[in-house]
Amino acid sequence: MLGALGLDADEEGVYRALLSRPSATLTQLVEVLEPSPAATVAEALARLADRGLVNRAGVDGYCAAPPAVALGALITERRDALRVAEQALVTLAEEYRAAVAGQTIGELIEVVTGTDAIRHRFTQLQQAARTELRVFITAPFVAVPLGENAAESAAVDRGVRFRGVLERSVLQEPGGVEETVDSLNHGVELRVVDELPMKLAIADTDLALVPLTMTPGGTPGAVLLQQSGLLAAVEALFEAVWNRAHPLELPKSSASAAPIVEVETDQLTDLDRRIVSLLIAGLSDQAVAAQLDLSLRSFQRRLRHLTDLAGVRSRMQLGWYASQQGWVRQADVIRSS
């Protein structure tokens, strides 16, 4: 549990043992932590003391420093270190782009062979994303079976926008609907089409993984594309398919028999009109979500759908477009305000 703060298992065990009592001697701690050797406990105590997590109590006793103070300081240190690492990442990424700018296309493509290698590269690609992940999801699932992509939820949790287009046949796969519902609940934006040209995963505008066609009984393969004309082409392909695909949403009513609802891309619902009216009236995201009884995540997902539909990038542009297209009437805006 405390490994993320740099504590090993012995240190965490000693610290937890001290937390549950006012103070304890080395002998008492060894009895509590049996079968840990006395030398191991003593070394852990010394390291904890050096980090300010343990203080001396009396002649031969020890007590735990308050977690809010001691662990809070460690968390702050880790956050500061991560910020420095993120700044270094930006610098290194720019240096890398400059270094590969003059490379040939062969040097910008990595061939990945084998199921394990593809799964590893797919996980790395998702972990590397800073702002957005875009994927085409088709059967069969060779490298990463349905329900086993833990990197998806981790990416969404750290604020990465995750957009996926499903081939309709995926919903017929065992567990396909359940996995789709779980992804929607977690904030993934999903759309569906009858057929996709290939599998695809894109991280930001930096990397793309494109699985190769596999012959029956053959070894799976994929290519990892770095920034190049090929990467720009697969990005354009994704956006073209995304724009014509049908959004998938969870039903508004719990009484609905359907676990997911397919929405026409050009279909403007009453909810959409109310969202736009409230935005034009100047309400914040939180206020709009509260007034419409939506979670903030559900509201923001619907807002992204509207900006995609309008082909705009900001709320102000969306309001102008909605007014020009007659999405809302002035009376609706007045009532909303």
Secondary structure as the mmCIF struct_conf table of DSSP 4:
data_model
#
loop_
_struct_conf.conf_type_id
_struct_conf.id
_struct_conf.beg_label_comp_id
_struct_conf.beg_label_asym_id
_struct_conf.beg_label_seq_id
_struct_conf.end_label_comp_id
_struct_conf.end_label_asym_id
_struct_conf.end_label_seq_id
HELX_RH_3T_P HELX_RH_3T_P1 GLY A 3 LEU A 5
TURN_TY1_P TURN_TY1_P1 GLY A 6 GLY A 6
HELX_RH_AL_P HELX_RH_AL_P1 ALA A 9 LEU A 19
TURN_TY1_P TURN_TY1_P2 SER A 20 SER A 20
BEND BEND1 ARG A 21 PRO A 22
STRN STRN1 ALA A 24 THR A 25
HELX_RH_AL_P HELX_RH_AL_P2 LEU A 26 VAL A 32
TURN_TY1_P TURN_TY1_P3 LEU A 33 PRO A 35
BEND BEND2 SER A 36 SER A 36
HELX_RH_AL_P HELX_RH_AL_P3 ALA A 38 ASP A 50
TURN_TY1_P TURN_TY1_P4 ARG A 51 GLY A 52
BEND BEND3 LEU A 53 LEU A 53
STRN STRN2 VAL A 54 ALA A 57
TURN_TY1_P TURN_TY1_P5 GLY A 58 ASP A 60
STRN STRN3 GLY A 61 ALA A 64
HELX_LH_PP_P HELX_LH_PP_P1 ALA A 65 PRO A 66
HELX_RH_AL_P HELX_RH_AL_P4 PRO A 67 VAL A 100
TURN_TY1_P TURN_TY1_P6 ALA A 101 GLY A 102
HELX_RH_3T_P HELX_RH_3T_P2 ILE A 105 LEU A 108
STRN STRN4 ILE A 109 THR A 113
BEND BEND4 GLY A 114 GLY A 114
HELX_RH_AL_P HELX_RH_AL_P5 THR A 115 ALA A 128
BEND BEND5 ARG A 130 THR A 131
STRN STRN5 GLU A 132 ILE A 137
BEND BEND6 ALA A 139 ALA A 139
BEND BEND7 VAL A 142 VAL A 144
TURN_TY1_P TURN_TY1_P7 LEU A 146 GLY A 147
HELX_RH_AL_P HELX_RH_AL_P6 ALA A 150 ASP A 157
TURN_TY1_P TURN_TY1_P8 ARG A 158 GLY A 159
STRN STRN6 ARG A 161 GLU A 167
HELX_RH_3T_P HELX_RH_3T_P3 ARG A 168 GLN A 172
BEND BEND8 GLU A 173 GLU A 173
TURN_TY1_P TURN_TY1_P9 PRO A 174 GLY A 175
HELX_RH_AL_P HELX_RH_AL_P7 GLY A 176 ASN A 185
TURN_TY1_P TURN_TY1_P10 HIS A 186 GLY A 187
STRN STRN7 GLU A 189 VAL A 193
BEND BEND9 ASP A 194 ASP A 194
BEND BEND10 PRO A 197 MET A 198
STRN STRN8 LEU A 200 ALA A 203
TURN_TY1_P TURN_TY1_P11 ASP A 204 ASP A 206
STRN STRN9 LEU A 207 PRO A 211
HELX_LH_PP_P HELX_LH_PP_P2 LEU A 212 THR A 213
TURN_TY1_P TURN_TY1_P12 PRO A 216 GLY A 217
HELX_LH_PP_P HELX_LH_PP_P3 GLY A 218 PRO A 220
STRN STRN10 GLY A 221 LEU A 225
BEND BEND11 GLN A 227 SER A 228
HELX_RH_AL_P HELX_RH_AL_P8 GLY A 229 ARG A 244
BEND BEND12 ALA A 245 ALA A 245
STRN STRN11 HIS A 246 GLU A 249
BEND BEND13 LYS A 252 SER A 253
TURN_TY1_P TURN_TY1_P13 SER A 254 ALA A 255
BEND BEND14 ALA A 257 ALA A 257
BEND BEND15 PRO A 259 ILE A 260
STRN STRN12 VAL A 261 GLU A 262
TURN_TY1_P TURN_TY1_P14 THR A 265 ASP A 266
HELX_RH_AL_P HELX_RH_AL_P9 ASP A 270 ILE A 280
TURN_TY1_P TURN_TY1_P15 ALA A 281 GLY A 282
HELX_RH_AL_P HELX_RH_AL_P10 ASP A 285 GLN A 291
TURN_TY1_P TURN_TY1_P16 LEU A 292 ASP A 293
HELX_RH_AL_P HELX_RH_AL_P11 LEU A 296 ALA A 310
TURN_TY1_P TURN_TY1_P17 GLY A 311 GLY A 311
BEND BEND16 ARG A 313 SER A 314
HELX_RH_AL_P HELX_RH_AL_P12 ARG A 315 GLN A 325
TURN_TY1_P TURN_TY1_P18 GLY A 326 GLY A 326
BEND BEND17 TRP A 327 VAL A 328
HELX_RH_AL_P HELX_RH_AL_P13 GLN A 330 SER A 336
#
